[in-house]
Amino acid sequence: MQLSFPFSRKKNYLSSQLNPLIPSMCQPYFNRSRLVFSLLCFIFLYGLIGGCLISYGLKGGQIEEAKGPIMVQLASRPDIIDRNGRLLAKDITTYSLFAEPRRIIDVDETVELISTVLPKLNWQEVYKRLKKIQVFLGFNVG
């Protein structure tokens, strides 16, 4: 006499449905070859991408061209005159000097180097201003 349990049919039914999935898992040789093939493809593609990046880095030609010319040619603006021929505005060349005190390591050396270029500045005032912790320091040069 065979005893039957109420859920025994479901178990048998579910196990018969899962059987098509089991043969692919029971073939480790084919799974290993798939894994090795996938791994080799992955390594090949990453090697190809890495090789391209290294060759672009060694060439560097396109990057230098993208930066633009080293010498910047400044274009002068034409004079602005009114209808009577009087000069209203003219293009003049000025220079400005600025410093960021947070980034200056040796203030004494900085003041000495600036003094070789701009001898007319008050160096005690420049030294005091560079010693303060400010974000930006501008000098009126001309």
Secondary structure as a PSIPRED ss2 file (coil, helix, strand):
# PSIPRED VFORMAT (PSIPRED V4.0)

   1 M C   1.000  0.000  0.000
   2 Q C   1.000  0.000  0.000
   3 L C   1.000  0.000  0.000
   4 S C   1.000  0.000  0.000
   5 F C   1.000  0.000  0.000
   6 P C   1.000  0.000  0.000
   7 F C   1.000  0.000  0.000
   8 S H   0.000  1.000  0.000
   9 R H   0.000  1.000  0.000
  10 K H   0.000  1.000  0.000
  11 K H   0.000  1.000  0.000
  12 N H   0.000  1.000  0.000
  13 Y H   0.000  1.000  0.000
  14 L H   0.000  1.000  0.000
  15 S H   0.000  1.000  0.000
  16 S H   0.000  1.000  0.000
  17 Q H   0.000  1.000  0.000
  18 L H   0.000  1.000  0.000
  19 N C   1.000  0.000  0.000
  20 P C   1.000  0.000  0.000
  21 L C   1.000  0.000  0.000
  22 I H   0.000  1.000  0.000
  23 P H   0.000  1.000  0.000
  24 S H   0.000  1.000  0.000
  25 M H   0.000  1.000  0.000
  26 C C   1.000  0.000  0.000
  27 Q C   1.000  0.000  0.000
  28 P H   0.000  1.000  0.000
  29 Y H   0.000  1.000  0.000
  30 F H   0.000  1.000  0.000
  31 N H   0.000  1.000  0.000
  32 R H   0.000  1.000  0.000
  33 S H   0.000  1.000  0.000
  34 R H   0.000  1.000  0.000
  35 L H   0.000  1.000  0.000
  36 V H   0.000  1.000  0.000
  37 F H   0.000  1.000  0.000
  38 S H   0.000  1.000  0.000
  39 L H   0.000  1.000  0.000
  40 L H   0.000  1.000  0.000
  41 C H   0.000  1.000  0.000
  42 F H   0.000  1.000  0.000
  43 I H   0.000  1.000  0.000
  44 F H   0.000  1.000  0.000
  45 L H   0.000  1.000  0.000
  46 Y H   0.000  1.000  0.000
  47 G H   0.000  1.000  0.000
  48 L H   0.000  1.000  0.000
  49 I H   0.000  1.000  0.000
  50 G H   0.000  1.000  0.000
  51 G H   0.000  1.000  0.000
  52 C H   0.000  1.000  0.000
  53 L H   0.000  1.000  0.000
  54 I H   0.000  1.000  0.000
  55 S H   0.000  1.000  0.000
  56 Y H   0.000  1.000  0.000
  57 G H   0.000  1.000  0.000
  58 L H   0.000  1.000  0.000
  59 K H   0.000  1.000  0.000
  60 G C   1.000  0.000  0.000
  61 G H   0.000  1.000  0.000
  62 Q H   0.000  1.000  0.000
  63 I H   0.000  1.000  0.000
  64 E H   0.000  1.000  0.000
  65 E H   0.000  1.000  0.000
  66 A H   0.000  1.000  0.000
  67 K H   0.000  1.000  0.000
  68 G C   1.000  0.000  0.000
  69 P C   1.000  0.000  0.000
  70 I C   1.000  0.000  0.000
  71 M C   1.000  0.000  0.000
  72 V C   1.000  0.000  0.000
  73 Q C   1.000  0.000  0.000
  74 L C   1.000  0.000  0.000
  75 A C   1.000  0.000  0.000
  76 S C   1.000  0.000  0.000
  77 R C   1.000  0.000  0.000
  78 P C   1.000  0.000  0.000
  79 D C   1.000  0.000  0.000
  80 I E   0.000  0.000  1.000
  81 I E   0.000  0.000  1.000
  82 D C   1.000  0.000  0.000
  83 R C   1.000  0.000  0.000
  84 N C   1.000  0.000  0.000
  85 G C   1.000  0.000  0.000
  86 R C   1.000  0.000  0.000
  87 L E   0.000  0.000  1.000
  88 L E   0.000  0.000  1.000
  89 A E   0.000  0.000  1.000
  90 K C   1.000  0.000  0.000
  91 D C   1.000  0.000  0.000
  92 I C   1.000  0.000  0.000
  93 T C   1.000  0.000  0.000
  94 T C   1.000  0.000  0.000
  95 Y C   1.000  0.000  0.000
  96 S C   1.000  0.000  0.000
  97 L E   0.000  0.000  1.000
  98 F E   0.000  0.000  1.000
  99 A E   0.000  0.000  1.000
 100 E C   1.000  0.000  0.000
 101 P H   0.000  1.000  0.000
 102 R H   0.000  1.000  0.000
 103 R H   0.000  1.000  0.000
 104 I C   1.000  0.000  0.000
 105 I C   1.000  0.000  0.000
 106 D C   1.000  0.000  0.000
 107 V H   0.000  1.000  0.000
 108 D H   0.000  1.000  0.000
 109 E H   0.000  1.000  0.000
 110 T H   0.000  1.000  0.000
 111 V H   0.000  1.000  0.000
 112 E H   0.000  1.000  0.000
 113 L H   0.000  1.000  0.000
 114 I H   0.000  1.000  0.000
 115 S H   0.000  1.000  0.000
 116 T H   0.000  1.000  0.000
 117 V H   0.000  1.000  0.000
 118 L C   1.000  0.000  0.000
 119 P C   1.000  0.000  0.000
 120 K C   1.000  0.000  0.000
 121 L C   1.000  0.000  0.000
 122 N C   1.000  0.000  0.000
 123 W H   0.000  1.000  0.000
 124 Q H   0.000  1.000  0.000
 125 E H   0.000  1.000  0.000
 126 V H   0.000  1.000  0.000
 127 Y H   0.000  1.000  0.000
 128 K H   0.000  1.000  0.000
 129 R H   0.000  1.000  0.000
 130 L H   0.000  1.000  0.000
 131 K H   0.000  1.000  0.000
 132 K C   1.000  0.000  0.000
 133 I C   1.000  0.000  0.000
 134 Q C   1.000  0.000  0.000
 135 V C   1.000  0.000  0.000
 136 F C   1.000  0.000  0.000
 137 L E   0.000  0.000  1.000
 138 G E   0.000  0.000  1.000
 139 F E   0.000  0.000  1.000
 140 N C   1.000  0.000  0.000
 141 V C   1.000  0.000  0.000
 142 G C   1.000  0.000  0.000
